[in-house]
């Protein structure tokens, strides 16, 4: 099967989304098509619901502009995004253009131009007012997107609504660098900002928010998909810190992973329990084993120089257990296929089998429950016979009562 990798790429005065295809069997990587962007991109988020509520393959793009563009990745040579969340309100300009066209067709355009001049367009209601620095598409409520901005706000968007901005949170006091939805609790959102705080909030309420302080500006945050009560943050001083959100006040563990700073991103492998990856400005990706004793920091178990310059971002491929991608200052995409790395396979390989067995057992238990439920709801042949005998007995009793009443009526006459 082929993997799709979306890369945001910038040149001196040009920005583009490149849609790469990676053929896992042959190892071939190529650009399938690209999408020009009107502004320099800062963040991406992938989803599968569009503004019409239909399913597809979509990417939300945050840029230096306040609007969030949602592009259809399945359309070649797309001229415009499927929709834009927030951003410039062009309604008045569009109406004025239509009016001028009508006046031109009536031969009175000059007079109209003297009376009406186009005004500077404002922003749509509920829009961010500065660059969009972080995005996360909700995997439970698939029409919902969270965004963090340099305007110090976090916004929740329902992409299917005409007025898409569903909520705005102002709990941070500086630029919001990261927003991440909980992997199973669809209303729990983690956020982090340059005010050196990490926050947990319930997207349904503006009042329910918890915060903790960190030692430096945050670069990235991530939930552990296999231990969903753990939240981990990477900071610019080279530290990793992990919290149990059930006891959010104190971290479970904290450690320095880069002595000279520069940890730029982190990601948990969604298919391999205990595998954490970090990338940094030293041009390498490091793998960590987090399945240690409680309150014990993870252990480094491998690293690789990706040869694409200083690394800024990385991500695991959700449909493959051993594929990781990252991008760097050399303006190139690098992939790490770990299937042939003996040390990694020896350490993590058995966990895949154990997880598959647990998943299969869980599926079998659910199937048994469904069978038992159906068995309870479906009467057996013995139950049918007993029910039929009971119905016949009831009918005979009713007939006897009817005859007695009829005889008594005749005697009275």
N, C-alpha and C positions, 0 to 999 in steps of 0.2 A: 504494500500500500504506500501511496505517496503522502508526504507531509507538506502542509502549507505553512510558510513562515512569512509574516508581514513585518517589514522593516521601515521605520521612518528615517529618511536620509536627507541631509542638508548639504548644499554647496555654498559658495559665497553669497549668491543672490537667488538661490533656487532651492525649493523643497519638494520632496516627492515621497509617496508611499510605494515601496517596491514589494510585489507579491512574488515570493520565491516558492519553487516547488523542489522538494528533496525526495529523490527516489531511494528508499532505504536499501533495496536489494542491490542496486548498482553503485550507490554512493554518489550519484550525480546530483548536483545542485545548480539550478538556473533560475533566471528571472522570467516569470511567466508574463506579467504585465505590470505597468506602473500607473500611478494616479498622481497628477500634479496637485500640489497644495498651495493655497493662496498665502499662507503664513507659515513660519517655522514651527514644526511640531515639537511638543514637549512630552506627551504621554499618549498611550494607546490603550484601548480596552476592546476585547472581542465579545460579540454577542450574536444571538440568533433570532431576534425579534425586531421587526421594523416599525415605523410609525403607523402603519396600517394594521398592525397586529399579526402580520404574516411571518412565516418562518423563512430563514435564509442564512446568509453568511455576511455579517456586518462588522465594521470596525469603527469605533468612536475615536475621534482625534481631538486632543487638546492642544492648543497652540498659544502663541503670544497674544492672539485676539481673544476677546471674552466669550465668543461663541464656540460651541462644541459641534463639530461636523460628524455626521454618521454616513459612511460610505458603504455601498454595496460591493463586496469583493467579487461577486459572481458576474459583474457587468464589465466588459472590456471597453476601454476608451470612454469611461464615464466623464461627462462634462460638468456635473454638479453633484453634490451629496444628496442622499435620499432625504435627509432633513437636517436642520440646524437647531440645536437647543440653545436658546438665548442669542446673544450677539446683536448686531445692528438691526434696528427696526426700519425696514425699507418700505413699509406700507404707504407712507405719505408720498415718498418719491415715486413709487409705482403708480399711485393714483394720479399724481401730477403728470407723469409721462403719458398715461392714457388720455387725460384731459387735453394735453398739448397735441396729441395725435388727432383727437376729434376736432379740435379747433383748426388744425392744419388742413384737415379734409374739408372744413367749412370755409377756409380762406381767411380766418381771423386770428392766426397764430401770433402775429406781431402785437396786436392789441392785448392778447392774453398774457404774453410775456412781459409787457410793461406793468401789468397789474399784479402778476404772481411770479415770485422767484422761489426756486426750490430752497427749502430750509435744511440745515444740517440734521441728518438722521440721528435719533437717539437710540437707546437700547431697548430691546424687547422687555416686557414685564417679567420680573424674576430672573433676569440675566445676571451673570457675573459681570463685574466692572473692570476686571484686570485679567491677566493671563491665566489659563487653566493649566495647572501644574500636575494634577493627578486625576485618574479616572479608574473606576471599577464597575464592571457590569455584574449585576446580581444573578447568580446561577439558580436561585430558588424562585424568586419573582423576576422572571426573565425579561420583563419590559422595563425594569427599574435600573437606573444608572446613578452612581454617586460620583461627585466631582469635588475637588479641592482647588482653591485658587489663591493667587497672589493678593486678592482682595480680602484675605483672612477669613473667608466663609467656606462652609461645606454645604453643598446643595444636593437634594435628591430630585431626580427627574423621572417622570413616567412618560416614556417615549411615545406611548399611544394616545396621550391626551393633547388637546389643542393648546391649552396652557400647561406646558409640560413640567414647569417647576412645582413640585409637590411640597417641598419643605426647604427651609434655609436655617443653618445652624451657625452661631457666632461665638462658639466657646473658645476659639483660638484667638491669640493676640498678635499673630504674625503669619507669614505665608504658609499655606497648607501644602506640605510636600507629599503626603501619602494618605490614601483612603483605601480600605480593604474590607469587603463584606465577609462575614463569618461563613465558612463553607457549608454549614447545615442550618444555622439559625438565620433565616432570611431577613430579620429586622435588626440584627446586631451589626454595628459598623465600628471599625477601629480607624482612628485618624491620628495623624502626627504632623507637627508643624515646627517652624523655626523659632517658636517661642519655647522650644525645648520641653515640650510636653507630648505625651501619648494619651489619647482619650478613647473611652468606650462610650457609645451612645446607642440608645434605642431610637430607631428612625421614626417610630410612631409618636415620640414625645420630645419636646424641647427641654424638659425639666430633668430627665433621667440621664445624667452624664457623670462619668468618673474619670479622673485625671491622675497621672503620675509624672514626676519630673525625670528628665534624663540629663546626662552630663554634657551633651553636645548636640549640634543640629542633626536632625534625623535625615537619613538618606532613603531608607525603605523599611517597611514592616510586612510581616507575613504570618498567617495562621498555620499551625501544624495540622495538616489534614487527617493525620492518624491519631492525634491527641488534641482534639479541637478546643480544649480549654487553655492551650498554650499559644501565646502571642509573642513573636520575636521581632526586635528592632535592631537595625544596623545604623550606626552613627558615624559622622565624619572623622571622629578621633580614632577610628579603627576598632570600635567595640561592638560586641553583640550582647544583647540583654533579653532575657526571656521571662515572661510573667505567666503565672496561673491566674486567669481572669476571675476565678472564683475567690481569690485572695489577692487583689490587684495592688495592694499597698507596697508589698515587697517582692523583688524579683526572685524567681526560682534559681537562676544562675546568671552571672555576668562575666564576660571575659574579653580580653584584648586579642583580636585575631590578626591585626596588622599593626605592628609597633610604630610605624611611621604614618599611620592613618590612611585614609583613602578607601575604606570599604564603601562601594557604591550601590550594591544591590545584593539581595539574598532571595533564595527560593527553596521551598520544600518539594521533594519529589512526590507527586500525588499517587504514584504506584508502588513506591518502595518505602516501607516504614523506616524512619530513622535517618533518611538521607537528606542532608541539608547542603546547599551549595552557596558559596559567596564569591563575588568578583570584586576586583579592586583596581586602583590606578597602577599597581605593579604589573599589570598585563596578564595576570594568571587567575584561573578559577580554582578554588579549593573546596574539597568535599569533606563533610563532617558527619560523624556518627553520633546521633543524639540519644541513642538507646542506652544511656548509662544509668547509674543509680540515681535516685532522687536527689536533686540539688547539686548534681555533679555536672560541670560543663561538658559539652561535646568534645570528641577526640578527632583531630585531623587524620584523614585516612587516604589522602591523595590530592594531587594538584596537577595542573596542566597549563603550560604557556600557550595561549590561544593565537598569538602572533597576529593580532589585529589592532595593536596599539593599546592605549589605556582603555580599560573596560568600564562601560557605563551601565550596562543592563544584562540580565540573563534570565532564562526561563526554561523549564522542563516541558517537553512535549507530552501532553496529557494522554495521547493514544499509544505511547511507547514508553516502556519502563527505563530505557537506557539512553535516551537522546536528549541532549541539552544544547541550547543555542545561546549565543551572546554577541553583542555588538560593541565596537570600540572606536577610538579616535582615527583609525586608519580608514574609516568609512567602508568597512567590510563586515560581512556576517561570517561567524565561525561556528561550526557545529562540532560537538564532541559525542561520538558514538562509543558507548562504554561496553558494548557487547563482547568485545575481544580483549578487554582489560582484565587479566586474570586476578589481580589483587582485589579489584572492585567486585568482581563476580564471586570470589571466594568469601568476601565479607558480607555482601548484601544479597547474593543469589538465592539463598534458602528462604529469605523473608518473602520473596515473591510467591514461592510455593505455599508457604504457611498462610499468607494472606488469601491466596486463591482457595485453599482448603477451607478457611474460615468463611469466605464468601459463599462457597458451594454449600457448606453446612447451613448457613443462614438461609439460603434459598430453599434448601430441602425442608427446613423447619417451617418456612412460610407455606410451602406446598402442602405439607402434612396438615397444617392448620386449615388450609383451604379445603382439603379433602375431608377432614373431620367435620368442618362446618357444613359442607354439602351433604355429608352422610346424615347429619342431624336433621337437615331440612328436607331430605328425601326419604319418604316412608318406605320401609321394606315390605316384602310380600306378606310376612307374618303380621305386620302392623296393618296392612290393607285388609287382611282377613278378619282381624279382630275388630277393626272399625266397621266393616260390613256387617258382622254379626251383631254388633251393638246397635247399628242403625235399624236392622231388621227387628230386633227385640223392641226397640222404641216404637216402631211402626205398629207392631202387634198390640202393644199396650194401648196405644192410641185408638186402635180399632175396637178393642174390647170396651174401653170407656165410652166410645160412641154408641155401641149397641146397648149398653146399660142405660144410658140417658134416653135412648129412643124407646126402650121398653117401659121405662117409668112414665114417659109422656103418654103412652097408650093407656096405661092403667088409670091415669088421672081422668082421661076422657070417659 
